[in-house]
Amino acid sequence: MRALELLNYLAAIDDDGELTELGSMMAEFPLDPQLAKMVIASCDCNCSNEILSIVSMLSGEYSSMYMLQLCMSGLTICASGSAAAICL
Protein backbone atom coordinates (compact mmCIF):
# COMPACT_ATOMS: atom_id res chain seq x y z
CA MET A 1 0.00 0.00 0.00
CA ARG A 2 2.83 2.39 0.80
CA ALA A 3 4.27 2.02 -2.72
CA LEU A 4 0.96 3.03 -4.28
CA GLU A 5 0.79 6.08 -2.02
CA LEU A 6 4.28 7.11 -3.14
CA LEU A 7 3.43 6.69 -6.82
CA ASN A 8 0.23 8.70 -6.33
CA TYR A 9 2.16 11.42 -4.48
CA LEU A 10 4.65 11.61 -7.36
CA ALA A 11 1.72 11.81 -9.83
CA ALA A 12 2.82 8.57 -11.50
CA ILE A 13 -0.64 7.08 -10.93
CA ASP A 14 -4.00 8.78 -10.53
CA ASP A 15 -6.53 8.29 -7.72
CA ASP A 16 -7.98 5.26 -9.54
CA GLY A 17 -4.57 3.58 -9.69
CA GLU A 18 -4.17 4.13 -13.44
CA LEU A 19 -0.76 5.02 -14.84
CA THR A 20 -0.50 8.68 -15.83
CA GLU A 21 1.46 10.11 -18.76
CA LEU A 22 4.18 11.15 -16.30
CA GLY A 23 4.12 7.66 -14.81
CA SER A 24 4.68 6.17 -18.25
CA MET A 25 7.70 8.42 -18.74
CA MET A 26 9.03 7.53 -15.29
CA ALA A 27 8.68 3.81 -16.04
CA GLU A 28 11.12 4.15 -18.95
CA PHE A 29 13.96 4.96 -16.55
CA PRO A 30 15.66 2.08 -14.69
CA LEU A 31 15.59 4.18 -11.51
CA ASP A 32 13.66 4.53 -8.29
CA PRO A 33 10.48 6.57 -8.86
CA GLN A 34 11.78 9.59 -6.97
CA LEU A 35 14.96 9.71 -9.04
CA ALA A 36 13.08 9.22 -12.30
CA LYS A 37 10.82 12.15 -11.43
CA MET A 38 13.85 14.28 -10.61
CA VAL A 39 15.37 13.58 -14.02
CA ILE A 40 12.11 14.45 -15.80
CA ALA A 41 11.49 17.60 -13.73
CA SER A 42 15.06 18.80 -14.22
CA CYS A 43 14.24 19.72 -17.81
CA ASP A 44 11.73 22.33 -16.60
CA CYS A 45 14.24 23.73 -14.10
CA ASN A 46 17.14 23.89 -16.60
CA CYS A 47 19.36 21.82 -14.32
CA SER A 48 19.54 18.49 -16.15
CA ASN A 49 23.32 18.21 -16.05
CA GLU A 50 23.43 18.72 -12.30
CA ILE A 51 20.54 16.36 -11.59
CA LEU A 52 21.98 13.67 -13.86
CA SER A 53 25.25 13.85 -11.92
CA ILE A 54 23.43 13.57 -8.61
CA VAL A 55 21.16 10.76 -9.80
CA SER A 56 24.11 8.80 -11.17
CA MET A 57 25.83 9.04 -7.79
CA LEU A 58 22.69 8.05 -5.88
CA SER A 59 21.83 5.07 -8.07
CA GLY A 60 25.27 3.48 -8.20
CA GLU A 61 27.09 0.95 -6.05
CA TYR A 62 28.32 3.58 -3.60
CA SER A 63 25.06 5.50 -3.35
CA SER A 64 24.94 5.41 0.46
CA MET A 65 28.33 7.11 0.63
CA TYR A 66 27.16 9.95 -1.62
CA MET A 67 23.85 10.29 0.24
CA LEU A 68 25.81 10.70 3.48
CA GLN A 69 28.00 13.38 1.89
CA LEU A 70 24.94 15.27 0.61
CA CYS A 71 23.31 15.13 4.04
CA MET A 72 26.49 16.28 5.77
CA SER A 73 26.79 19.23 3.39
CA GLY A 74 23.27 20.37 4.26
CA LEU A 75 21.63 19.42 0.97
CA THR A 76 18.53 17.31 0.73
CA ILE A 77 16.87 16.01 -2.39
CA CYS A 78 13.16 16.70 -2.50
CA ALA A 79 10.78 15.09 -4.95
CA SER A 80 7.19 16.20 -4.54
CA GLY A 81 4.07 15.73 -6.60
CA SER A 82 4.76 18.75 -8.75
CA ALA A 83 8.53 19.08 -8.97
CA ALA A 84 11.87 17.84 -7.84
CA ALA A 85 14.63 20.04 -6.52
CA ILE A 86 17.76 20.17 -4.46
CA CYS A 87 16.89 21.99 -1.26
CA LEU A 88 19.23 23.81 1.07
C-alpha positions in Angstrom: 0.0 0.0 0.0 2.8 2.4 0.8 4.3 2.0 -2.7 1.0 3.0 -4.3 0.8 6.1 -2.0 4.3 7.1 -3.1 3.4 6.7 -6.8 0.2 8.7 -6.3 2.2 11.4 -4.5 4.6 11.6 -7.4 1.7 11.8 -9.8 2.8 8.6 -11.5 -0.6 7.1 -10.9 -4.0 8.8 -10.5 -6.5 8.3 -7.7 -8.0 5.3 -9.5 -4.6 3.6 -9.7 -4.2 4.1 -13.4 -0.8 5.0 -14.8 -0.5 8.7 -15.8 1.5 10.1 -18.8 4.2 11.2 -16.3 4.1 7.7 -14.8 4.7 6.2 -18.3 7.7 8.4 -18.7 9.0 7.5 -15.3 8.7 3.8 -16.0 11.1 4.2 -19.0 14.0 5.0 -16.5 15.7 2.1 -14.7 15.6 4.2 -11.5 13.7 4.5 -8.3 10.5 6.6 -8.9 11.8 9.6 -7.0 15.0 9.7 -9.0 13.1 9.2 -12.3 10.8 12.1 -11.4 13.9 14.3 -10.6 15.4 13.6 -14.0 12.1 14.4 -15.8 11.5 17.6 -13.7 15.1 18.8 -14.2 14.2 19.7 -17.8 11.7 22.3 -16.6 14.2 23.7 -14.1 17.1 23.9 -16.6 19.4 21.8 -14.3 19.5 18.5 -16.2 23.3 18.2 -16.1 23.4 18.7 -12.3 20.5 16.4 -11.6 22.0 13.7 -13.9 25.3 13.9 -11.9 23.4 13.6 -8.6 21.2 10.8 -9.8 24.1 8.8 -11.2 25.8 9.0 -7.8 22.7 8.1 -5.9 21.8 5.1 -8.1 25.3 3.5 -8.2 27.1 1.0 -6.1 28.3 3.6 -3.6 25.1 5.5 -3.4 24.9 5.4 0.5 28.3 7.1 0.6 27.2 9.9 -1.6 23.9 10.3 0.2 25.8 10.7 3.5 28.0 13.4 1.9 24.9 15.3 0.6 23.3 15.1 4.0 26.5 16.3 5.8 26.8 19.2 3.4 23.3 20.4 4.3 21.6 19.4 1.0 18.5 17.3 0.7 16.9 16.0 -2.4 13.2 16.7 -2.5 10.8 15.1 -5.0 7.2 16.2 -4.5 4.1 15.7 -6.6 4.8 18.7 -8.8 8.5 19.1 -9.0 11.9 17.8 -7.8 14.6 20.0 -6.5 17.8 20.2 -4.5 16.9 22.0 -1.3 19.2 23.8 1.1 
